[in-house]
Amino acid sequence: MFDHPDAEKTLNHLISGFENFQKKINYSFKDKAYLLQAFTHASYHYNTITDCYQHLEFLRDAILDYLITKHLYEDPRQHSPGVLTDLCSALVNNTIFASLAVKYDYHKYFKAVSPELFHVIDDFVQFQLEKNEMQGMDSELRRSEEDEEKEEDIGVPKAMGDIFESLAGAIYMDSGMSLEVVWQVYYPMLRPLIEKFSANVLRFPVRELLEMEPGTAKFSPAERTYDGKVRVTMEVVGKGKFKGGGPSTGSQSLLQQEEPSAASKLTSLRFLTAEASTAAEALHRQQDGEPESQKHIKGCVHSGHGAA
């Protein structure tokens, strides 16, 4: 905590109401400054006593990844290397972390000054309530309408995944750098998903596509589109090009950014690769002389038809 004349008073004011959250995750912070920091976005200028959660980035990017990987590696089912890769891909990603953050009410304590970001968060929270289920790598993040032209893509707020990870970093620091304590808090949240995916392993579409088309499937750099989305092109050499687009998930308009954010690129890539292996299979069927389906593959369209 920064040296500040009214630091304790400010801290107590800013974390007012956090008692219920600490009960929900079954962990009580000794140093509440870590708790505040984990929920503070860079835009929240009212917090003058701690850094924002980005300062925990060196921890948050590693802790959950390591703990989940360790748990899967030690699983008595002794998963193969390929299955371990797919399980890690299914469990360690922003969509899963953002969904868990919403399920455990992280969004109710998030501190930011960004109406646009809160709009994205509110939309994602509402979508998850409508679906009444966790969103993951296999989820179709789209609000369906009878008129397909009016279907709405749902952005996954990167900030929600960030604070889910940042709190793990905060607990690690607050507990005297105990990975065991972090896992005691986070395993109950992750356990249903670990069991779900371990019982029915999702093959990561990018890996599946690259195995089907070794050396011939290539992804282009992410591009910005005029409507603020991000587009990625996938080409299977000698067979065709497919383009997939997804919404921006950053806290500022994509059109105001010099380059698409990492989260936007990943969102766009997810929209494309969710059906990438299906696209490759369709190309194989076409090559083998089987009738090609007239239906467009969601998230992918042939290069001659424009962007999705």
N, C-alpha and C positions, 0 to 999 in steps of 0.2 A: 504494500500500500504506500502511495506517495506521501511525502511529508506535507501535511495540510493542516491549517489551524483548527478546522472543525471536521477532521477526517472521520472520527468515530460517529459523530452526529450525522454526517452525510451518508456514511455507510449504512447505518441503521435505517435511515429514511429510504435509501434506494433499494434495500432488500426487504422492505416491509411486505409481508405476505408470503415470503419464501418458505415459511415454516411448513406450510402444507405440501409444498413441492418436496422438501427434504423428507417428509414422512412418506411421500409416495414412492421415492426411490430408496427409502430405508437407509439413508445416510445423513448424518448431521455434521456440517462443516465446523471444524475448530476455528479456522481463520475464514471468516465470512467474505473477506476481500477476494479470495479465489472464486467463490460462488458468484459474486457480482461480476468479476472479470469474464467468467465463462459465458455470461449472457449479454455482455456489452458489445454492441456493434460499433464499428469505427465512426458511424455518424452520430452516435449518442454523446453529444458534447456536455450533457448534464453530469456525466460521471467524470469528475476531476480528480479522483483518488486512486484509480487503477487504470491499467492499460485496457485496450479492447481484447476480445478473445483471440485476435490474430497473433498476439504475443505468445499464446499457448500452442501455436501452430507446430513448433518443432516437436511437441509431445503428441498432439492430437492425431497427427498423420501416421504415427507409428504404434501407439499403444493398443488401440482396438484391433488393428491389423495383426499385430503380433499375438495378442491374446486369443483372437478367433482362430488364427492359423495354428497356434499351439494346441488349442482344444481339439481341432479337427485332426491334427497329426496324431494326437494321443488317443483318439477315439478307438475303442476296442474293435470296431468294425473294420479297422485297418484299410482305409480307402486307398485306392491306387493314386499315383501322382496326377493322372488326368482328372480323376474325380475330385481330388483335393483342389486342383486349379479351378474347376467349375464351381465347387462349393464356396471357395473364397470369393470368386467373382460375383456369385449370387448374394453373398452376405456382406461383403465389404464394398458398399457403393452408396452414393448420395441418396438414391431413391429409398433404399431400406432405412438408412439413418434418419432421413427426413420424416419418413412414415412413423418410425418409432418415437421420434421427438414429438410428433403430434399426438400419438397414442398416450404418451406419458406427460402431456401438457407442457412441454418445454416452451411451446409458442406463447403460452399465457404469461411468461415471465421475460420474454425477449425484449431487450431494450435497444431501440433504434429510432432515428428521426428520418424516416424515409417512407412517405405515403405509397410510393410505387412498390417498394419491397413488401410492405404490409398487404397491399392488394394481391400480390402473388401468393403470399402466405395464406391469406384468408381464402383465396380461391382453392388452394391445395387442401386446406383443412376442410372446407365444405365438400370438396370432391371425395375426400376420404370418408367423411360422414355419410355421404350418399352411397358409396360403395360398401361401407361397413366391413372393410377388410384392409389388410396391409397391402401396400403397393410395393412391387419389386421389379426385378429385371424382366420378368415375363408379363408385366402388367401393361395394359393398353391405356395410356394416360390421355384419354380423349372423352369428352362429354358428348354422348351420342344425341343426335337429333333425327327426326323423321326425314328432314331435308339434309342430305349429306353435305351440301354446300355450307350449312350452318354449324356443322360439327366443330367443336372447340378443343384445341389442344390444351392440355393442362401442364403448366410449368412446374417443375420440382424446385422449390426454393433452396438454393445452395446454402443459405444462411441457416436453415433448420438442420441440415446435415452437419454443418460446421459446429453449431452449439452442442449437438449430440456428442461429437468428438471432443470438443473443448471441455465439456464437463468432465469427461474421462481424464483429461489432462489435469484439470483442477483438483479432482479427487486424488489423483496420483501425487500431486504436490502437497496437498493438505494432509495426506496420510503418511507423510514421510517417505514418499516414493515407493509405495507398496503396490506392486502389480496385483497381488492377491486381493487386496481390498477393492481395487478397481473391478476385478472380475466378480467379486461377491456382489457388487452393485449391478453390474451390467449383464451378467449371465442370466439372471431371471428375466430380463427384458428380451434377450436374444434367444433364449432356449427354445421357445415355440418355433421360431424360424429355423434354427439349427436342426431341430428334429424334422421339420417339414421338408426342408431341402435335402437332408441326409437320406430320408426315405424315398424321395423322388427327385433325383439330381437333375437340375436344369443344365443343359449344355449351353455354354456361352456362345451366342450366335456367331461372334467374330471368329472364335476358334474353330467352330464347326465349318464355317465357310472356308477358312484357310486350309482346313484339312481336306475339304472337297475339291478345292481349287488351289493346290499348292503352287505358289509362284505366279499365279495368273490373276488373283484377286488383289486389287489395289485401291486404297482410299486416298481421296484428294484432301488437301488442307480445307479447313472449314471456311465458308464464305458467308458474308452478310447479305441478306436480301432486303429489298426496298421496304418490306413491311415489318422489319425489326426481328425477323427470325434468323436462324443459322442453318445453312445447308451444307451437306457433305455428299460428295459423289463417290460411288463405288463402281469400279469397272472390273468386269471379268474379261480378260483379254481374249479377243476373238469371238466374244459372245454377246457383249452389250454393256451398256452403262445404266446405272440406277441412281436416282437422286432422292435423298431423304431430308426433310426439314423438320426442325423443332423450335419451340419458343425459346427466347432468351430467359435465363433464370437469375441473372445478376440483379444487383440493387439499383443499377442505373440503366437507362434505356440503351439498348444495343446500338442504336444509331448514334449515340453520344460517345461510344467507345471507339478507339482507334483500331482495336482488334477484338474479335469475339472472345469473351471470357472462356476460361477452361470449362466452367460449368455448362455454358451454352454449347460448346463443342461436344461435350459428353452427352448432353441432352439430344442434340441433333444426331449424333452417332447412334444413340439408343433407338431413336425413331427409325433410322435406316437399318441397323443390324438386327432389330427385333424380328424382322422377316428376311434377313439376308440369306439364310440357309434355304428358306422356302424359294427365294428367287433363284438361287443356284440350281435347286432341284427342278424348277420349272424350265430352266434353260437346258438341263440335261434331258428332260422329257421331250422338249422341242427338238433337240439334236437327234434323239432316238426315234423321231417320227411320231410321237404321241401327240394328240390334239392339245393345243395350248389353251389354258383357261382364259376366258374372256374377261374375267374379273381382274381389276387392278389389285396389286399387292399393296396393302395399307403401308404407308410410309415409304414405298418405293414405286417409282414409275419409270418407264423406259425413257432414255434420254431424249427421244424425239417428241415426247409429250409434255415436256416442261417439268418444273419442280413440284414436289408434293407440298 
